[in-house]
Amino acid sequence: MAPHATNPRIVQFGLFELDLDAGELRKSGIRIKLQEQPFQILSMLLERPGAVVTREELQKKLWPGDTFVDFDLSLNSAVKKLRQALNDDSENPRYVETLYRRGYRFIGSVNGSPSSNGGASELAPSAEEAAVEPVLVQAASAPAAPGRRSLLYGAVTLFLILAAVVVAGFIPSQPPRVLGFTQITHDGRQKFAMVSDGERLYFWGVQGTQMGVSQVSVAGGDTSTLPTPFTNVIMGGISPDGSAMLVRSFVGTGGTAETWSLPLPAGPPRRMGDTPINHIAWFPHGNEVVFSRGPEIYVAKSDLSEPRKLATARDPVFGLRFSPDGLILRFDVGNLDNGPRAIWEMASNGGGMRPLFPGWTKIPHECCGNWTPDGKYFLFQSFRDGRNSLWALKENSSWLRRTPKPIQLTNGPLDFASPLVSKDGKRIFAIGSQPRCEVVSYDGKFGFAPYLDGRSARDLAFSADGKWVAYVTVPEGQLWRSRIDGSERLQLTSEGIYAGLPRWSRDGRQIVFIGSSLNTDWLPYLISSDATGMRELIPGAETGDDPSWSPDGKSIVLTLDAGGNGGFGPEKPRIVTYDLQTRKVSPVPGAAQLYSPRWSPDGRYIAGLTIDSLKLMLFDRATQQWQELVSLPIGYPSWSHDGQYIYFDTTLNDDPAFFRVRISDHKLERLFSLKGLRRYWGPFGQWTGLAPDDTPLLVRDTGSQEIYALDWQAQ
């Protein structure tokens, strides 16, 4: 990016530019959100680069004499927000240096010129000066005898070499940093994971209403679908020579999948046995693989034959990755969908299993790592401060250096995930996203139109009188309620809870919903509609999903034990009822392997789905019997307000549409097609629902999720 020499009101430093007239901070041309006070601090520092801006000067500028605040706390908070925006580290700053009790100084290059900081050279000799000091000492010594001169010179040379090695070992290397961004894809598809053969990037994600694998050149260009004969596939891994990819084909949402080897760039797939797997990785030599099944890790031949258990982790294992030399295996341990997730490592023979970052964060949320081709760095993603960012860990190759700490590479404005290093090691490919969506309604005459002001929200629920609506914001994941016209908005949950699937009590006083946090899986919660009295619905429950009220408001039906176990754990979903007065949990007869319950408005029925989402079932509470209503890929069943119909959409198939089925005679009606609609994929798939007048509601994806190439510099 060329300096704006003709516009002194735009200041450039590194990848950033500060536009003083527009009041904007931009990184590689992308606007970064920065509050007013951090912006003013940065402006003052850039006015005098290299000079100290005192705390007193900042106080007079930001908080005049008639403003009453805790100055120290407010200033520290503002500087912290500034550093977060600049991806700067207070202990190893690149831009903003702290001078204890004095103030701050900008130490980066401004508009291509280094900041003046002459005081630094007066504090201590440079590393070069320290390294040559032994030479001066030897030169001042008495001349050596001629017979010993060569031996002495050799000793001095060896000493100097050792001294240089020691000094170099303790000189901190320049931390890796990102230099710029280039967008690779422009397809608008949602992306979950990525692999490469060096020439092309293959990524797995949503293609309309199906799951598939797409491909694009590493140089960018058009995206194309990798053809397979399957309805839905999950990408498993790619062979070291790039000749084959393992995929898992599946139908519905049941978790069972068949493993296939898919030749690249094209060819018929080959079935790889009957062993179900979570993830797979080839040894660098290509003759063997490791794969995970739940918490267990196995080693087998490259065709998955002759498997033997290698190790067992404490939670399900995903994201298997070998170091380039094949000696170390790293992997993700935890819940694939939510809750804590950490990176672990062990020797390739199964020994020495341990967490990679013990104690680095109180609640780990790291995953999806990959080595650089030379093995010097390990890149991964970490979720903290409400954002996914990329980090780099330098592998410790010298006993002289301290144990390395991860270095943050990105800090917005996009969330970055799934880092993958190019074949030459000069670029990092990653999925960058800015999640946004809008609620739309469907009218038979006019089609789709924005609903609820088109706000970025999902999981709408309406009070029984139709006057109030509860919803979850995107991307924040916070539960709100408002009038149906959008007025009287009130945030119900705090930032520590990521919410979903709210339901109103019949009297409109309470809302039941599910929520997760950094250290918990999805759990059911109860909260008053005035944002008071939030509590866990069933204390001690490990997981809980999709709660629905009984019409009398005395009980709640929900799914228990449906947590993220990768489909291979002992916990299986079951529908239960919970009595709010007695606090008793009662299984619904015959409801094992069923989930997503919905109580009918008259209380007579409970609807539910089979675990694979391929059948809509109906439980008659009078006869205590289940019957099949529909056999289709079912998504988000919703009762009509008169209880005569159940509406639903079809999901994970090639002919998406919106349907309803009549309870009395099981008559099925196709209402309209969903083909071509870019729908938002949230934590529970593609949400649909009904407005108070039974108008169908959907969520359209308006966000951005593309693959980017990040040019980076690393020693």
N, C-alpha and C positions, 0 to 999 in steps of 0.2 A: 504494500500500500504506500503510495507516494506521499511525502509530507505536504501538508497544505501551507506552503510557504506564503501564499497570497492571502491567507485568512488567519491572522493572529488569534482569532477567537476560537479556533479549533486547535487543540493541543494533542500531539501524538506521543505515545510512549508504548513500546512493545507492540502488542496486538491491539492496544486500546487507543481510542481517541475520545477526548472530552470536548463536546460542543457547548461552549459557554452561552451562546445565543439561544440554542434550542433547549438547553438544560438537559442534555442527554449524554450518557456514557455508552459507547459502542465498542464491541469486541469483534474484530474481523467483519465489521459492517453490521453486526446484529446488535440491536438495542438491548442493554442490560438494565434491569430494574434497579434503581438506586434512589433511596429516600433523600429528602432535601438536605438534612444536616450532614450525612456522609458526603453528599455532592459538594456542599460548601467547603467542607474540610479539604477535599481533594483539590478544589479550585484554589484555595489558599496555599496549599503545598506546591502546586504547579506554578503559581505566580513567582515563587522564590525557590526553584529546585536547588538542592544541595545546602540550603540554609535552614536553620532551626526556626520553626514556627512554634512559639511558646504556648503553653496551656492557657495563659492569661489572654493572649491574643485571640485564641479560639473562643474563649469564654465571652469576650466582648463582642465578637462577631456573631456568634450563634445564640447567645443568651444575654441580651441587654440587662442593664441593672434592675429594670422593673419586672424581670422574669424570675420566678421562684422555682428552681429545680435542684435536685441533687446533682451538682455540676460534675463531680468526679464520675459518678455512676453513668450519667447521661453521655459524657464525652467518651468514656471507655466503650459504651455500647455502640455509639456512632462509629468509632474507629473500627470496632470489630465488624460491623456491617460493611464498612468500606473494604476491609481486608477480604471479607468473603466475596464481595463483588469482583475484586482484583485477583482472587485466587492467590493471595499473599500469605506468608507465614511470618508471624511475629518473631519467632526464634531464628528464622533464616530468611529475612525479608529481601525481596527484589525491588520493591517500590517504596513502601512506607516503613521507615526506621523509627523505633521508639527510643527517646532519650529520657531515662528515668527521672521523673519529677520535673523535667524541663519542658518537653514537648515532643514534636515529631519533625521528621525531615524526609523529603522525597529524594531517593537515591538512585532512581532509574534514569535512563537516557530520555531526554525530552526533544522531540522533533529531530531525532538523529544525533543529538549532541549529548555527551555524558554530563551528568550533574556534577557540579563542583563540590568536592568533599575533601578539601585539603587536610582537614584535621585528622583523618584516619591514618595517614602515613606517619604522623608524629607519635602515635601510640605505641608502636612496636615495629621492629625490623621486619622486612618482608621475608617470605619463605626462601627466596633466592639468596638474600643476605645471610640468613641463618645457615644455609647449606654450604657457603664458601668459607665460613669462619674457621673450620679445622685447617684449611690450607694456610691461612695466615699464621696460625700457631706453629705449624711445622716449619714455615719459612723463617721464623725467628729463632729456631734452634741452632745449636752449634753444628758445623759441617760434619758429616759422617766420614768415617774412614773409607778409602776407595774400595777396599775389599767387601765392605758391607753395603755399599751404595745401592746396588741393584736390589738387594733384599729389602732395604729400607723403602726404596721407591715402590716395590711391589706391595709392601705392607700398607704404605700410605694410600696407594691406589685402591686396595681392597677396603681400607677403612672408609675412604670417600664414597665408594660404591655402597657400602652398608649404610653409611650415614644418609646418603641420598634416598635409599630405599625406605629407611625408617621415616625420614621427613616426609617423603611422598605418601607413605602410608597414613600419616596423620593430617595431611592437607585435605580438607573436604573437597570432593569433586563437585563440579558444577551440576546442580540437580537437573534432571530431564525436564523439558518444557515443550509445550505445543506452540508451533510457529504460525499455523494457519489452518483453514478449513476449506474443503472442496466437497460439494454435494455430488454424490455418485448416482443415486436413484431419484426419480421424479414420478413415482407411480402411485403414491398415496396409499399403498397397502400396509397393513399392520404387520410388524415383523417381531419375531420372538427369539430367534437364534440365527447364527451365521457360521459357515465354514468356507474354506477356499482351497482350490487346487493350485493356486499361484497365479492363474490366468483369469479365473472367474470367481465371483462371489456367489455362493448358494445360500439362500435364506428361507427360513420356514415361517409361515404365518397365515393370516386370514386372506383368502381369495374369494371375495364375495361372502358367501355363507359356508364356505368349505375351508379345510386346512390343506395346504399344499406347499410345495417347494418351488421357488422362483430363482432365476439366475440373472446376473448382470456382469459385464466386463469390469475388471478392477480399474479400468480407466474411465468408467462411467458409460452411460448410453441407455438404450432401451432395455426394459425389463421383459423377460419372457418366462413363461411357466415351464417347469421341467415336467415333461409328460409322464404320467404313470397311469396304470389301469385301475387305480383305487379311488374310492370316493373321498377319503381323507387320509392324509399321511402325516407322520411326525418324523422330522429329520433326526437321525441317530448319530452319524459321524461319517468321516470320509477317510479312505485308505491313504497311506503315505504317498503313493505314486499318483493319487488323484484319479484312479481308474474306476472306482466304485464308491457308492454311497449306501450306507445302511439306512433304511427307512422302516417305520412301523405303520402298517395300515390298520384302520379301525373304522367301525360303524357305531354311531351313537356316542354315548358318554360313559360307557361301562368300565373303561380302564383296560379291558383286554385288547391285545393287539398282536398282529402277526409281524414277524421280522423278515425283511426281504433285502437282498443285495441288488442294487440298481446300478447297472453299468453306466459310465459317463464317457462321452456326452449323451449316448443313447443306447438302447438295447432292451431286451425283455428282462424283467426282474426274476430273481431266483430265490426261492423260499429258503430260509436259514433255520431250519429246525422248528421245534415247538416250544423252546424255552422263552418265556416272557422276560423282557429286559426293560430297565429304565433308560440306561445310556450305555454307550460303547466307545472304546478308544483302541486304536491299533498301537502295538509296539512300533518304534521307529523302523525296525527291520521288516515289519509287515507280515511276519509269519504267524504271529499270535495276537490275540486281543484280550482286553479286560472288559468286563461288562458288569453292571450293577443290577441287582434285583432286590428292591426294598433296601434294607441296610447292608445287604451282603454284596461283596465284591468277588467275582470269579475270574479266572484266567482260562482261556480255551484256545484252540486252533482258530485260524482266521475264518473258518466256516462255522464257528461256534460249536464244533464237535469236541468231545472229551473235556467238558468243563470240570474244573475243580475249584473249591472255595479257597480264596486267597486271604480274605479278612472280613471282619464284621464291624460295622460302625454302629453308633448308638441311634442313628436316625436314617431315613432314606437317603441314598447316595445318587447324585446327579453330576453332570459336568466333568467327567473323567478326562484328564489331560496328562500326557507324558512330557517330561523334559526332553530337549533335543537329543541328549545322550542316552535316554531310555532308563536312567537310574532312579528317577523320582517320579512318583505318581501323585498328582493333586486332584482334589475333587470337592464338590459341594455337599455339605451334610446339613439336612434340615428339611423344612417344608417347601415344596416346589411352589406352592401358591401363596403362602403368607407365613408370618411368624419368623422367628430367628433362623438365620442361615449362615453357616460359616464355611471357610475353606480349610480343609485338612490336607495333610500330606503323609506319605509313607514311602519306604523303599519299594522298588518294583517287584521285590520278592515277597512283599506283604509285611515286612518288619518295620518297627518304629513308628506306628501310626500316632499322629499328634496334630493339634490345631496349628495352623500356620501363623496366626496372630493372637496368641494367648494374652488376654488382658488389654488388647489394643482398644477395644470398645466394650462398654458394659454389656450391651446387647448386640451381638454381631449381626450384620446384614451385608455380607460380602459374598460374591459368587462370580462365576462365569469368567475364569481366568485363562490366559494363554501366555506362553513364553514367546520372547523374540527368537528369531531363527538361530542367533548365536548363543542363546541361553543366558545372556547377561541380565535380562530384566524379565520380570513376571508382571503382566498387566491384568487388572481385574476391575470390577465395578463395586462400589460401596454406596449404600443408601444412608445418608445422614443429612440433618438440617432440612428434611423434606425434599431431598433431591438425590438422583442417581448421578454419580460422577465417576470418572476414570482415575485410577491410581496406578503407580508403577513401583514395584519393589525390586531394588538392585540385589542380585544374588551375591551373597558374601563369598568371594573367592580368595580372600586373603586373611591370614590370622592376625595381621596388623590392624585391620579395620574393625571398628565396633559393629555390632549387629545392626544392619541397615534398617531404617524406618521407611514405611511407604511414603511416597511423594504424590501429592494430588496434582493431576494433570488438567482437569477441567472443573469449572465451577459455574456452569450456565453459559448463556441463557437457555440452552437446550439441556434436557436430561440425556446422558449418554450411557449406553449399555453394550454388553457383548463385545469387548475389544478383541481385535484380530490383527496381527502385525503382518505387513506385506512381506513378500519373499526376500526383498533386499533390505528389510528392516528399517526403511526410511519413513514409512507411513503406518498409521494406525487406522484400521477400518472399524467403525463403530456405528451403532444405531442411535440416531439422535431424534428426540421426540419432544413435542409440545402438545400434550393431550388437550383437546377441546371437543365439544359436541353440542348439539342442540336438540331439544325435544320437538317433535313434529306430530301433528295429528293427520288422520286420513279422512278425506271426504270423497264419496263416490263420484261427485261431479267435478271437483276442482283438484283432486289429488292430494299431495302432501303440502302442509302449511305449518309455519312455526307456531308453537304452543307455549304458553307461559313465558311470553316475550322471547322465545327462542333461547332461553338461558342455558348455560352449559351445566346440565344436570342429568341424572339417571335415577332409576328406581322410584318413580313417583307413586304416592299413595294418598287417597282422599278420605276425608272424614265422612261419616255416614250421612250427614246433612248436605254434603257436597260443597260446603263453604270454605274448607281449609284443605291445603295440600302439604304433604311432607315430601322432601326430596333430598338427594345426596349430590353435592356439588362435585364437578369435575374440573381440575384434577385433585382438588384438596381432599375429597372424600369425607366431607363434614355434613352432618345431618342438619337441615333447616326446615322450618315450617313457615307458611305465609297464608294469607287469604288467597282465594282462587284467582284474584286479579293481580296478585303479586305484592299487595300492600301488607303492612304489619309483619315484615320479615323478622324472624328470630332464629339465631343460631342455637341449636340444641346440644351439640357435642363439641368438646374441646379438640385442639389440634392433635392430642395424643391418641385419639380414637379414629380409626378409619371405618366408616359406617357403610351399611348396605341394607336393602330390602325392608324398609319400615312398613308397619301396619298400624292403623288407628284402632283404638278400642271403640265400641259401639257408642259410648257416651262422649267421645271426643276428648277425654281428659288425659289419656295415656297413649303412648306409642311404644310398640315393641319393635326391635330391630336387631340386626346382628352387627358386631363390631370386632375389629382386631386392633392390636397395638404392636409395638416393636418386640414384645416378648410373649404374645399370646396368639393363638389361632383364633378363628372366628367363634365368637361366643354370643349367645342371646342376651340382650339388655332390655331393661324397662325404664322409661323416662316419662315424666309428666310433660304435657304439651306446652307448659310454661318454662321448660328447661330446668326444672328442679327434680331432685330425688332420683337421679340415675343410679341404677344398681344392676348387678348381674341377675338375670332371671332365675337361673338354677345354679346356686353357689356350688363350686366343686366340679362342674361339668367341664370336660376337656375340650369339647367342640359342640357346636349347635348351629343349625341352619334353618332358614326359611320359616320363621314363626308366623302363625296365623291365629286370629282370635276366634273363640266361639261366639255366636251371636249374643249370648247372655253376658259375655264379658267375664265369666268366672274361670275359664280355662284357655289354654293356648296349646295348639297342636304344632309340632315342629319336628325336624330331623335331628337325631343325635348320632354321635360317632361317625360323622361323615368328613373327618379331618383329612388333611393332605398327607396321605401315606403312600402316594404313588400307585395306589390300586393293589398293593401287594401285602399290606399289613393285616393284622387280625381284626382291626376295627371295620365294621361294615355298617352302612346306614340303616336306620330303623325309624319308623314314625311313632312318636309317643304323644301323649297328652300330659299337660302339666296343670294341676289344680292350684290356682293362686291362693286359695284359703288354706288348704291342707298341706300345700307344697309337696304333693305326692306326684311322682312320675309313673304313668301307666302306659305300657306298650299297647298300641292298637293291634288287635288280633290280625295275624296274617300279613303284617306290614314290614317284616324283615325284607331287606333288599329293595325297599321302596323309599322315595324321598320327595321333597318339594310338595308338602301337603297344603291343601286349600279347603277351609271349612265353608260349606254352602251357606248362603244368607239365612235359610230357615233352620239350619242346624242339623238337618237330617243326614247329609252326606259329608264325606271327606274325600276329596280327589287327591291323587298322588301319581307319581311317575315311577316306572321301573328304573333300576339303576343305570341302564343303558339309554334312557330317555326315548325308547322306541315304542312304549305303550303308555296310554293314559288310562288309569284305573280309577274305579269309583267304589267307595266303601259305604254300604248302607248300614247306618248305626242301629236300625231296628232289627235287621236280620243278621248283623255281624258278618256279612259276606262281602267279598270283593268281586267286581265284574269288570271286564275289559270294555272300554268305550271306543278307543281308537287305536289303531296300530300304524303309527307314522313317527318320524323323528320329531319329538315334541319339544317346544321351548316355551317357558313362562305361561302356564295355564292361568286364566282369570275368569272368575264367575261373573256372569251378567248380574246386574243389580236386582233383577227379579228372580234370579236363581234358575232360569229356564235353560240357559246355555253355559257352556264353557268355551271361551275363546283361547286361541293359542297360535303360535307361529311354528313353522317347520324349520328345523335347524340342522346344520352340518349335512346338507344334501344339495343336489344340483338343481332343485326346483323349489326355491323358497317361496312361501306364500303364507297368507293369514287365513285362518279357518275358524269355524265354530261348530260345535256338536250339540245337538239338542238332547237333553237328559231323558225326556220321555220315550223317545223312539230311537235314539242313537243316530239320528240323521246327521250326516256330515255335509257342511257347506264350505266351499272354497270362496272366500270373499274378494281377495285381490292378490296380485303377485308382488313379491318383494325383490324380484330379480333386478339387478342394476342399481339398487339403493345401497349407498355406502354407509353401512350401519356401524355404530360404535361398539367395540368389543370391550366390555368392562370386566371386572373381576369374576362375574358370573355369566359371561357370555353376552349375547345381544338382547338387551331388555326390551320387552313389550308390555303393554298394560291397557287399561280402559279408563277413559275420563268418566265423570259422574253420569253422563248421558250415554255411556257405552261406546263412545267414539274411540276407535283404536289409536293408541299412542305408541310411537317408536322413538328411538334415539339415533340421530344421524351424526356421523363422524365428520367434524370440521377441523380436526387437528392436523398435525404434521408428524410423520414418522418416516424418516428416510435414512439411508446409509450415507455416512460422510467419511471422507479420507482426511485424517488429521496429520499434517506434516509435523514432525517432532524432532527434537535434538536431544541426544542422550550420549553420555560418555561411556 
